[in-house]
Amino acid sequence: MKKILVIDDQTEVIDIIEDFLYRKYEIYAAKNTARAISMLHTNNFDLILLDILLLGMNGIEFLQYMREQSWYNNPPVIFMSSESSFNIVNKAAHLSPSGYIKKPIEKKLLIEKIKTVIGE
């Protein structure tokens, strides 16, 4: 079963995503980037679902940081955000993520995006 790491500081969002995906994927969750970094040291994930607007290190800064690390295995990343500001979306796009999902997350769109990125 493929592993997906969900990084989001909102428990409700994590719960929704787990509910959508738990039958097909092994779901791991981190509510902050420090926890996510720890999890990335001990697991190989097939995909990361990454919120952009996180407290402390935001999702964009997190992805930039991770890509600079020699130990990071660089799984595909799909950004998630309710943010529609051109500046934020443009900064995210410059990191060439595998996708971008607008919140609130729609189950069908999320599943289709994941299938496109990592398959079944």
N, CA, C and O atoms as a MOPAC input file, in Angstrom:
PM7 MOZYME 1SCF
protein

 N      0.84600 1    -1.17400 1     0.00000 1
 C      0.00000 1     0.00000 1     0.00000 1
 C      0.89600 1     1.24300 1     0.00000 1
 O      1.85200 1     1.32900 1     0.77100 1
 N      0.57900 1     2.19800 1    -0.86700 1
 C      1.39000 1     3.41100 1    -0.97300 1
 C      1.15600 1     4.31300 1     0.23800 1
 O      0.05800 1     4.38300 1     0.79100 1
 N      2.24400 1     5.00800 1     0.63000 1
 C      2.20000 1     5.87100 1     1.80800 1
 C      2.08500 1     7.33600 1     1.40800 1
 O      2.79600 1     7.82100 1     0.52800 1
 N      1.16100 1     8.02800 1     2.08700 1
 C      0.96700 1     9.45600 1     1.85600 1
 C      1.14100 1    10.18300 1     3.18100 1
 O      0.55000 1     9.80400 1     4.19300 1
 N      1.96000 1    11.23500 1     3.16500 1
 C      2.13000 1    12.09800 1     4.32300 1
 C      1.29400 1    13.35500 1     4.11100 1
 O      1.46000 1    14.05700 1     3.11300 1
 N      0.40100 1    13.63500 1     5.04600 1
 C     -0.43200 1    14.83700 1     5.01600 1
 C      0.14400 1    15.81000 1     6.04000 1
 O      0.23900 1    15.49300 1     7.22500 1
 N      0.52800 1    17.00200 1     5.57100 1
 C      1.06000 1    18.02700 1     6.47200 1
 C      0.08200 1    19.18900 1     6.46700 1
 O     -0.02300 1    19.93400 1     5.49200 1
 N     -0.63400 1    19.32800 1     7.58500 1
 C     -1.63600 1    20.38700 1     7.70500 1
 C     -1.84000 1    20.66300 1     9.18200 1
 O     -1.90600 1    19.72900 1     9.98100 1
 N     -1.94100 1    21.92600 1     9.55700 1
 C     -2.10500 1    22.27400 1    10.96700 1
 C     -3.55700 1    22.22600 1    11.42200 1
 O     -3.84100 1    22.50100 1    12.58900 1
 N     -4.47400 1    21.88800 1    10.54000 1
 C     -5.88600 1    21.78700 1    10.90100 1
 C     -6.28900 1    20.31200 1    11.00000 1
 O     -6.30000 1    19.58700 1    10.00500 1
 N     -6.61400 1    19.89700 1    12.20200 1
 C     -7.01000 1    18.51600 1    12.44900 1
 C     -8.18500 1    18.09900 1    11.57200 1
 O     -8.24500 1    16.96200 1    11.10400 1
 N     -9.12500 1    19.02700 1    11.35100 1
 C    -10.30800 1    18.71000 1    10.54300 1
 C     -9.91400 1    18.32300 1     9.11200 1
 O    -10.48500 1    17.39900 1     8.53200 1
 N     -8.94500 1    19.02900 1     8.55700 1
 C     -8.49900 1    18.73600 1     7.18700 1
 C     -7.83800 1    17.36000 1     7.14400 1
 O     -8.09700 1    16.57200 1     6.23400 1
 N     -6.99400 1    17.07700 1     8.11800 1
 C     -6.34100 1    15.76500 1     8.18400 1
 C     -7.39200 1    14.66400 1     8.28100 1
 O     -7.29800 1    13.64900 1     7.59100 1
 N     -8.38600 1    14.86400 1     9.13400 1
 C     -9.44100 1    13.85900 1     9.31000 1
 C    -10.21600 1    13.62900 1     8.01500 1
 O    -10.52400 1    12.48700 1     7.67600 1
 N    -10.53100 1    14.68600 1     7.30000 1
 C    -11.26000 1    14.57200 1     6.03100 1
 C    -10.43800 1    13.78200 1     5.01500 1
 O    -10.95200 1    12.87700 1     4.35800 1
 N     -9.17300 1    14.12600 1     4.89500 1
 C     -8.30300 1    13.43800 1     3.93100 1
 C     -8.16100 1    11.96000 1     4.30300 1
 O     -8.23600 1    11.09100 1     3.43400 1
 N     -7.95800 1    11.67700 1     5.58500 1
 C     -7.87300 1    10.27800 1     6.01600 1
 C     -9.14700 1     9.53100 1     5.67300 1
 O     -9.09600 1     8.39500 1     5.20300 1
 N    -10.29000 1    10.16300 1     5.90500 1
 C    -11.57300 1     9.54400 1     5.59500 1
 C    -11.70300 1     9.24700 1     4.09700 1
 O    -12.22900 1     8.20400 1     3.70900 1
 N    -11.22400 1    10.16400 1     3.26800 1
 C    -11.29100 1     9.98400 1     1.81400 1
 C    -10.37600 1     8.85500 1     1.33000 1
 O    -10.71800 1     8.15400 1     0.37700 1
 N     -9.21900 1     8.66900 1     1.97100 1
 C     -8.14800 1     7.86600 1     1.37900 1
 C     -7.75800 1     6.58300 1     2.11200 1
 O     -7.01500 1     5.77300 1     1.55700 1
 N     -8.23300 1     6.37200 1     3.34100 1
 C     -7.67900 1     5.29200 1     4.15900 1
 C     -7.84500 1     3.89600 1     3.56000 1
 O     -7.08600 1     2.99000 1     3.90400 1
 N     -8.80200 1     3.70700 1     2.69100 1
 C     -9.00500 1     2.36800 1     2.11400 1
 C     -7.96700 1     2.00900 1     1.05700 1
 O     -7.67500 1     0.83200 1     0.84200 1
 N     -7.41000 1     3.02300 1     0.39800 1
 C     -6.47400 1     2.76100 1    -0.70400 1
 C     -5.02100 1     3.08600 1    -0.37400 1
 O     -4.10800 1     2.58600 1    -1.03200 1
 N     -4.80100 1     3.93000 1     0.65200 1
 C     -3.45400 1     4.39600 1     0.95600 1
 C     -3.20500 1     4.34300 1     2.45000 1
 O     -4.13300 1     4.41700 1     3.25600 1
 N     -1.92600 1     4.21200 1     2.80800 1
 C     -1.51600 1     4.30000 1     4.19500 1
 C     -1.26500 1     5.78100 1     4.48200 1
 O     -0.38000 1     6.38600 1     3.87900 1
 N     -2.03200 1     6.36200 1     5.39200 1
 C     -1.99000 1     7.80300 1     5.63300 1
 C     -1.23200 1     8.09700 1     6.92600 1
 O     -1.49000 1     7.50000 1     7.97100 1
 N     -0.29300 1     9.03300 1     6.82400 1
 C      0.44300 1     9.54900 1     7.97300 1
 C      0.14300 1    11.03900 1     8.04100 1
 O     -0.10500 1    11.67400 1     7.01600 1
 N      0.16700 1    11.59500 1     9.24800 1
 C     -0.17200 1    13.01100 1     9.38200 1
 C      0.81300 1    13.72600 1    10.28800 1
 O      1.29600 1    13.17900 1    11.28000 1
 N      1.09600 1    14.96900 1     9.91500 1
 C      1.91700 1    15.85600 1    10.73400 1
 C      1.22700 1    17.20600 1    10.77900 1
 O      0.81900 1    17.74200 1     9.74900 1
 N      1.09700 1    17.75800 1    11.99200 1
 C      0.43000 1    19.04500 1    12.14100 1
 C      1.39700 1    20.21800 1    12.05800 1
 O      0.97700 1    21.37500 1    12.09600 1
 N      2.70600 1    19.92000 1    11.94400 1
 C      3.69500 1    20.98600 1    11.78800 1
 C      4.90300 1    20.45400 1    11.03300 1
 O      5.07400 1    19.24500 1    10.87800 1
 N      5.72400 1    21.36000 1    10.57400 1
 C      6.85600 1    20.96000 1     9.73200 1
 C      7.94200 1    20.23700 1    10.52900 1
 O      8.63200 1    19.37600 1     9.98200 1
 N      8.10500 1    20.56900 1    11.80400 1
 C      9.10800 1    19.86600 1    12.61300 1
 C      8.76200 1    18.37900 1    12.70000 1
 O      9.63800 1    17.52700 1    12.55000 1
 N      7.50100 1    18.07300 1    12.94000 1
 C      7.05800 1    16.67000 1    12.99600 1
 C      7.21500 1    16.01000 1    11.62700 1
 O      7.62800 1    14.85400 1    11.53500 1
 N      6.88800 1    16.74200 1    10.57100 1
 C      7.01400 1    16.19800 1     9.21700 1
 C      8.46500 1    15.83800 1     8.89900 1
 O      8.73300 1    14.78900 1     8.31400 1
 N      9.39100 1    16.70000 1     9.28000 1
 C     10.81500 1    16.42200 1     9.03000 1
 C     11.23100 1    15.15100 1     9.75500 1
 O     11.93600 1    14.31300 1     9.19300 1
 N     10.79900 1    15.00700 1    10.99300 1
 C     11.10300 1    13.80000 1    11.76100 1
 C     10.55000 1    12.56500 1    11.05500 1
 O     11.23200 1    11.54400 1    10.95800 1
 N      9.33200 1    12.65600 1    10.56900 1
 C      8.70500 1    11.51600 1     9.87900 1
 C      9.41700 1    11.19800 1     8.56800 1
 O      9.51900 1    10.03100 1     8.18900 1
 N      9.90100 1    12.20400 1     7.88300 1
 C     10.61000 1    11.97200 1     6.62100 1
 C     11.95400 1    11.28100 1     6.83900 1
 O     12.46000 1    10.60500 1     5.94300 1
 N     12.52200 1    11.44600 1     8.01100 1
 C     13.77800 1    10.76300 1     8.33400 1
 C     13.57700 1     9.26400 1     8.53400 1
 O     14.51100 1     8.48300 1     8.35300 1
 N     12.36600 1     8.86200 1     8.90500 1
 C     12.14000 1     7.46300 1     9.26000 1
 C     11.21000 1     6.71800 1     8.30700 1
 O     10.98200 1     5.52100 1     8.48400 1
 N     10.67100 1     7.40200 1     7.30000 1
 C      9.73400 1     6.77300 1     6.36200 1
 C     10.02600 1     7.22100 1     4.93800 1
 O     10.52100 1     8.32400 1     4.70700 1
 N      9.71700 1     6.36500 1     4.00600 1
 C      9.75000 1     6.74300 1     2.59500 1
 C      8.31700 1     6.86700 1     2.12100 1
 O      7.58600 1     5.87900 1     2.05000 1
 N      7.92400 1     8.08500 1     1.80000 1
 C      6.55900 1     8.33300 1     1.36800 1
 C      6.48800 1     8.36700 1    -0.15200 1
 O      7.44500 1     8.74700 1    -0.82600 1
 N      5.34000 1     7.96600 1    -0.67400 1
 C      5.10900 1     8.00000 1    -2.11600 1
 C      4.56300 1     9.35700 1    -2.55500 1
 O      4.64100 1     9.71400 1    -3.73000 1
 N      4.00900 1    10.10800 1    -1.60400 1
 C      3.40000 1    11.40200 1    -1.90700 1
 C      3.29500 1    12.21800 1    -0.63100 1
 O      3.10400 1    11.67300 1     0.45600 1
 N      3.42300 1    13.54200 1    -0.77700 1
 C      3.17900 1    14.46400 1     0.32800 1
 C      2.07000 1    15.41400 1    -0.08800 1
 O      2.14000 1    16.04300 1    -1.14400 1
 N      1.04300 1    15.51400 1     0.75200 1
 C     -0.01200 1    16.51900 1     0.59600 1
 C      0.34200 1    17.62400 1     1.58000 1
 O      0.31900 1    17.40600 1     2.79200 1
 N      0.66800 1    18.80800 1     1.07300 1
 C      1.28400 1    19.86700 1     1.87500 1
 C      0.46700 1    21.14600 1     1.86100 1
 O      0.26200 1    21.75900 1     0.81300 1
 N      0.00500 1    21.53800 1     3.03800 1
 C     -0.69300 1    22.81300 1     3.18500 1
 C      0.32200 1    23.94300 1     2.99200 1
 O      1.46400 1    23.83200 1     3.43700 1
 N     -0.08200 1    25.00800 1     2.34500 1
 C      0.81400 1    26.14200 1     2.14100 1
 C      0.86100 1    27.02800 1     3.38400 1
 O      1.93600 1    27.46800 1     3.79100 1
 N     -0.28700 1    27.28700 1     3.98000 1
 C     -0.36000 1    28.23200 1     5.09500 1
 C     -0.21300 1    27.51700 1     6.43100 1
 O     -1.19700 1    27.27200 1     7.12900 1
 N      1.01800 1    27.18700 1     6.77500 1
 C      1.32700 1    26.56600 1     8.05400 1
 C      1.95100 1    27.60900 1     8.97900 1
 O      2.57300 1    28.56700 1     8.52000 1
 N      1.77800 1    27.41400 1    10.27600 1
 C      2.42600 1    28.29200 1    11.24500 1
 C      3.92100 1    27.99100 1    11.26700 1
 O      4.33200 1    26.85900 1    11.01300 1
 N      4.72000 1    28.98200 1    11.56400 1
 C      6.16900 1    28.78900 1    11.55800 1
 C      6.65400 1    28.71400 1    10.12500 1
 O      6.42600 1    29.63300 1     9.33800 1
 N      7.32100 1    27.62700 1     9.78400 1
 C      7.77200 1    27.42100 1     8.41000 1
 C      6.56300 1    27.05900 1     7.55900 1
 O      5.93500 1    26.02500 1     7.78800 1
 N      6.22600 1    27.90000 1     6.57400 1
 C      5.06300 1    27.59400 1     5.72900 1
 C      5.39800 1    26.49400 1     4.73000 1
 O      6.54900 1    26.06900 1     4.63700 1
 N      4.40900 1    26.03500 1     3.99100 1
 C      4.60100 1    24.93000 1     3.06100 1
 C      5.60700 1    25.21200 1     1.96300 1
 O      6.35600 1    24.32200 1     1.56100 1
 N      5.63100 1    26.43900 1     1.47700 1
 C      6.58800 1    26.80400 1     0.42700 1
 C      8.01000 1    26.74900 1     0.97700 1
 O      8.89900 1    26.17200 1     0.35200 1
 N      8.22200 1    27.34600 1     2.14400 1
 C      9.54700 1    27.31800 1     2.77500 1
 C      9.95600 1    25.88900 1     3.10700 1
 O     11.12000 1    25.51900 1     2.95400 1
 N      8.99600 1    25.08700 1     3.56100 1
 C      9.26900 1    23.68900 1     3.89400 1
 C      9.75500 1    22.92100 1     2.67200 1
 O     10.75500 1    22.20500 1     2.74300 1
 N      9.05300 1    23.06500 1     1.55100 1
 C      9.45400 1    22.33900 1     0.35000 1
 C     10.82000 1    22.80800 1    -0.14500 1
 O     11.63200 1    21.98500 1    -0.56700 1
 N     11.08800 1    24.11100 1    -0.10300 1
 C     12.40800 1    24.61300 1    -0.48100 1
 C     13.48700 1    23.99900 1     0.40300 1
 O     14.51700 1    23.53700 1    -0.08900 1
 N     13.24700 1    23.99800 1     1.69900 1
 C     14.19300 1    23.42800 1     2.65500 1
 C     14.42200 1    21.94200 1     2.37100 1
 O     15.56600 1    21.48800 1     2.32500 1
 N     13.34700 1    21.19000 1     2.18200 1
 C     13.48400 1    19.76400 1     1.97100 1
 C     14.27800 1    19.44300 1     0.70500 1
 O     15.08400 1    18.51300 1     0.69600 1
 N     14.06100 1    20.18100 1    -0.32100 1
 C     14.77400 1    19.91300 1    -1.57500 1
 C     16.26900 1    20.20900 1    -1.47700 1
 O     17.05100 1    19.75400 1    -2.31200 1
 N     16.66200 1    20.96400 1    -0.46800 1
 C     18.08300 1    21.25500 1    -0.24500 1
 C     18.77900 1    20.17800 1     0.57800 1
 O     20.00300 1    20.19400 1     0.70100 1
 N     18.02700 1    19.25400 1     1.13800 1
 C     18.59000 1    18.22400 1     2.01800 1
 C     19.05000 1    17.01700 1     1.21000 1
 O     18.32000 1    16.51700 1     0.35400 1
 N     20.26400 1    16.55300 1     1.48800 1
 C     20.82600 1    15.41900 1     0.73900 1
 C     20.11500 1    14.10600 1     1.06600 1
 O     20.10700 1    13.19900 1     0.23300 1
 N     19.52600 1    13.97900 1     2.23600 1
 C     18.87600 1    12.73600 1     2.64100 1
 C     17.43800 1    12.61700 1     2.15500 1
 O     16.84500 1    11.53900 1     2.21400 1
 N     16.88800 1    13.70300 1     1.68300 1
 C     15.47500 1    13.74300 1     1.29000 1
 C     15.28600 1    12.98400 1    -0.01300 1
 O     15.98800 1    13.24900 1    -0.98800 1
 N     14.34000 1    12.03700 1    -0.04300 1
 C     14.17100 1    11.20500 1    -1.24000 1
 C     13.26100 1    11.82400 1    -2.29300 1
 O     12.99200 1    11.20100 1    -3.32000 1
 N     12.78100 1    13.04700 1    -2.04900 1
 C     12.06300 1    13.85100 1    -3.04000 1
 C     10.79600 1    13.20800 1    -3.61100 1
 O     10.66200 1    13.08700 1    -4.82900 1
 N      9.86500 1    12.79700 1    -2.74300 1
 C      8.59800 1    12.29400 1    -3.28100 1
 C      7.80100 1    13.43400 1    -3.90300 1
 O      8.06200 1    14.59700 1    -3.59600 1
 N      6.84600 1    13.13600 1    -4.76000 1
 C      6.02300 1    14.19500 1    -5.33400 1
 C      5.22600 1    14.91400 1    -4.24200 1
 O      4.85600 1    14.32400 1    -3.22700 1
 N      4.97500 1    16.20000 1    -4.48000 1
 C      4.25000 1    17.03100 1    -3.51900 1
 C      3.06100 1    17.67600 1    -4.21400 1
 O      3.18200 1    18.23700 1    -5.30300 1
 N      1.91400 1    17.58100 1    -3.56100 1
 C      0.72600 1    18.30400 1    -4.01000 1
 C      0.40900 1    19.33800 1    -2.93700 1
 O      0.13700 1    18.99200 1    -1.78700 1
 N      0.44700 1    20.60900 1    -3.32400 1
 C      0.08700 1    21.67400 1    -2.39500 1
 C     -1.41800 1    21.70700 1    -2.20400 1
 O     -2.18400 1    21.41300 1    -3.12100 1
 N     -1.83000 1    22.07300 1    -0.98800 1
 C     -3.24100 1    22.27600 1    -0.67100 1
 C     -3.35300 1    23.65900 1    -0.02900 1
 O     -2.53400 1    24.02400 1     0.81400 1
 N     -4.36400 1    24.42100 1    -0.42800 1
 C     -4.53300 1    25.72300 1     0.20500 1
 C     -5.87700 1    26.34100 1    -0.12900 1
 O     -6.45700 1    26.09200 1    -1.18600 1
 N     -6.34800 1    27.14300 1     0.79000 1
 C     -7.51500 1    27.97200 1     0.50900 1
 C     -7.04600 1    29.33200 1    -0.01100 1
 O     -7.85900 1    30.16800 1    -0.40500 1
 N     -5.74800 1    29.54300 1    -0.00900 1
 C     -5.15000 1    30.80100 1    -0.45300 1
 C     -5.22300 1    30.91600 1    -1.97300 1
 O     -4.87300 1    29.98300 1    -2.69600 1
 N     -5.67900 1    32.06500 1    -2.44300 1
 C     -5.74400 1    32.27400 1    -3.89100 1
 C     -4.95100 1    33.49900 1    -4.31700 1
 O     -5.03100 1    33.91400 1    -5.47300 1
 N     -4.19100 1    34.08100 1    -3.40400 1
 C     -3.35600 1    35.23700 1    -3.71100 1
 C     -2.36800 1    34.88100 1    -4.81700 1
 O     -1.72000 1    33.83500 1    -4.77100 1
 N     -2.26200 1    35.75500 1    -5.80600 1
 C     -1.36300 1    35.49900 1    -6.93100 1
 C      0.06300 1    35.26200 1    -6.44100 1
 O      0.74000 1    34.35200 1    -6.92000 1
 N      0.52000 1    36.07000 1    -5.49500 1
 C      1.89900 1    35.93500 1    -5.00900 1
 C      2.15700 1    34.56300 1    -4.40500 1
 O      3.17900 1    33.93600 1    -4.68400 1
 N      1.23000 1    34.10300 1    -3.58200 1
 C      1.39300 1    32.79400 1    -2.93300 1
 C      1.34200 1    31.67700 1    -3.96900 1
 O      2.20700 1    30.80100 1    -3.97900 1
 N      0.35600 1    31.70200 1    -4.82500 1
 C      0.20400 1    30.65700 1    -5.84200 1
 C      1.40900 1    30.66200 1    -6.78600 1
 O      1.88700 1    29.59900 1    -7.18200 1
 N      1.89700 1    31.83200 1    -7.14400 1
 C      3.05200 1    31.95000 1    -8.03000 1
 C      4.31200 1    31.38300 1    -7.36500 1
 O      5.07800 1    30.66300 1    -8.00400 1
 N      4.52700 1    31.70400 1    -6.08700 1
 C      5.68000 1    31.15400 1    -5.37200 1
 C      5.60400 1    29.63400 1    -5.31500 1
 O      6.61200 1    28.95200 1    -5.49800 1
 N      4.42800 1    29.11100 1    -5.06400 1
 C      4.24100 1    27.66000 1    -5.01400 1
 C      4.52200 1    27.03800 1    -6.38200 1
 O      5.17700 1    25.99900 1    -6.47100 1
 N      4.03300 1    27.66600 1    -7.43700 1
 C      4.22100 1    27.13700 1    -8.79000 1
 C      5.69500 1    27.10200 1    -9.17900 1
 O      6.11500 1    26.21200 1    -9.91800 1
 N      6.48400 1    28.05700 1    -8.69100 1
 C      7.91300 1    28.09200 1    -9.02200 1
 C      8.68100 1    26.90500 1    -8.44300 1
 O      9.80500 1    26.62600 1    -8.86000 1
 N      8.08200 1    26.21800 1    -7.49800 1
 C      8.72400 1    25.02900 1    -6.93700 1
 C      8.36800 1    23.76400 1    -7.70900 1
 O      8.80900 1    22.67100 1    -7.35300 1
 N      7.58200 1    23.91200 1    -8.75100 1
 C      7.17100 1    22.78900 1    -9.60600 1
 C      6.58300 1    21.62600 1    -8.81800 1
 O      7.06900 1    20.50000 1    -8.92400 1
 N      5.54100 1    21.88300 1    -8.02900 1
 C      4.89400 1    20.76400 1    -7.34300 1
 C      4.19200 1    19.87100 1    -8.35900 1
 O      4.02500 1    20.24400 1    -9.52100 1
 N      3.79600 1    18.71800 1    -7.91800 1
 C      3.08700 1    17.78900 1    -8.79500 1
 C      1.61900 1    18.16000 1    -8.94100 1
 O      0.91000 1    17.59400 1    -9.77300 1
 N      1.16600 1    19.11000 1    -8.13200 1
 C     -0.21900 1    19.53900 1    -8.22000 1
 C     -0.55200 1    20.57100 1    -7.17200 1
 O      0.24800 1    20.87500 1    -6.28700 1
 N     -1.76700 1    21.10800 1    -7.29600 1
 C     -2.27600 1    22.11100 1    -6.37200 1
 C     -3.76700 1    21.84100 1    -6.22000 1
 O     -4.49800 1    21.75800 1    -7.20700 1
 N     -4.20200 1    21.70700 1    -4.98700 1
 C     -5.61700 1    21.44900 1    -4.70700 1
 C     -6.14700 1    22.58300 1    -3.85000 1
 O     -5.56000 1    22.94800 1    -2.83100 1
 N     -7.26100 1    23.12600 1    -4.28600 1
 C     -7.90600 1    24.22300 1    -3.55800 1
 C     -8.75200 1    23.64700 1    -2.42500 1
 O     -9.46100 1    22.65700 1    -2.60300 1
 N     -8.66300 1    24.28600 1    -1.25600 1
 C     -9.53200 1    23.93100 1    -0.13800 1
 C    -10.81100 1    24.74200 1    -0.24100 1
 O    -10.75400 1    25.87200 1    -0.72700 1
 N    -11.94200 1    24.24400 1     0.17700 1
 C    -12.14400 1    22.92500 1     0.77100 1
 C    -11.93200 1    21.82300 1    -0.27000 1
 O    -12.27700 1    21.97000 1    -1.44300 1
 N    -11.36800 1    20.74100 1     0.18900 1
 C    -10.96000 1    19.65500 1    -0.69400 1
 C    -12.16400 1    18.81700 1    -1.10400 1
 O    -12.96700 1    18.39300 1    -0.27300 1
 N    -12.26300 1    18.59100 1    -2.40600 1
 C    -13.31000 1    17.72300 1    -2.95100 1
 C    -12.72400 1    16.32600 1    -3.13300 1
 O    -11.65500 1    16.16300 1    -3.72100 1
 N    -13.42900 1    15.32800 1    -2.62600 1
 C    -12.94000 1    13.94900 1    -2.63900 1
 C    -12.56600 1    13.48100 1    -4.03600 1
 O    -11.47000 1    12.95800 1    -4.23500 1
 N    -13.45200 1    13.65600 1    -5.00600 1
 C    -13.20600 1    13.16200 1    -6.36100 1
 C    -11.96300 1    13.81500 1    -6.96500 1
 O    -11.14200 1    13.13400 1    -7.57800 1
 N    -11.82400 1    15.11500 1    -6.79700 1
 C    -10.66200 1    15.82900 1    -7.33000 1
 C     -9.37200 1    15.36100 1    -6.66700 1
 O     -8.35900 1    15.17300 1    -7.34000 1
 N     -9.40700 1    15.17300 1    -5.34600 1
 C     -8.22500 1    14.70600 1    -4.62400 1
 C     -7.79600 1    13.32600 1    -5.11400 1
 O     -6.61700 1    13.10000 1    -5.38500 1
 N     -8.73900 1    12.41700 1    -5.22600 1
 C     -8.41400 1    11.05700 1    -5.67400 1
 C     -7.88400 1    11.05400 1    -7.10400 1
 O     -6.92100 1    10.34900 1    -7.40700 1
 N     -8.49900 1    11.82600 1    -7.97400 1
 C     -8.01400 1    11.91400 1    -9.36400 1
 C     -6.59700 1    12.47000 1    -9.42200 1
 O     -5.76300 1    11.97100 1   -10.17900 1
 N     -6.32100 1    13.50200 1    -8.62500 1
 C     -4.98800 1    14.11100 1    -8.62000 1
 C     -3.94900 1    13.11300 1    -8.11200 1
 O     -2.85900 1    13.00900 1    -8.67400 1
 N     -4.28100 1    12.38800 1    -7.06000 1
 C     -3.35300 1    11.40000 1    -6.51700 1
 C     -3.09200 1    10.28500 1    -7.53600 1
 O     -1.94500 1     9.88400 1    -7.73100 1
 N     -4.13300 1     9.79100 1    -8.17500 1
 C     -3.96300 1     8.75500 1    -9.19500 1
 C     -3.07100 1     9.24400 1   -10.33500 1
 O     -2.24300 1     8.49000 1   -10.84500 1
 N     -3.23800 1    10.48800 1   -10.72700 1
 C     -2.41200 1    11.05400 1   -11.79200 1
 C     -0.94500 1    11.09400 1   -11.37900 1
 O     -0.05500 1    10.82100 1   -12.18400 1
 N     -0.70500 1    11.43600 1   -10.12400 1
 C      0.67400 1    11.61800 1    -9.64700 1
 C      1.35100 1    10.29900 1    -9.29600 1
 O      2.50000 1    10.08000 1    -9.67900 1
 N      0.65400 1     9.40700 1    -8.56800 1
 C      1.32800 1     8.16900 1    -8.11100 1
 C      0.65200 1     6.89000 1    -8.55200 1
 O      1.14300 1     5.80200 1    -8.25000 1
 N     -0.44900 1     6.98600 1    -9.24900 1
 C     -1.14200 1     5.79200 1    -9.68100 1
 C     -2.01200 1     5.21300 1    -8.58200 1
 O     -2.21500 1     5.84000 1    -7.54200 1
 N     -2.51700 1     4.03200 1    -8.81200 1
 C     -3.43800 1     3.38000 1    -7.84600 1
 C     -2.69900 1     2.91700 1    -6.62800 1
 O     -3.30300 1     2.35200 1    -5.71700 1

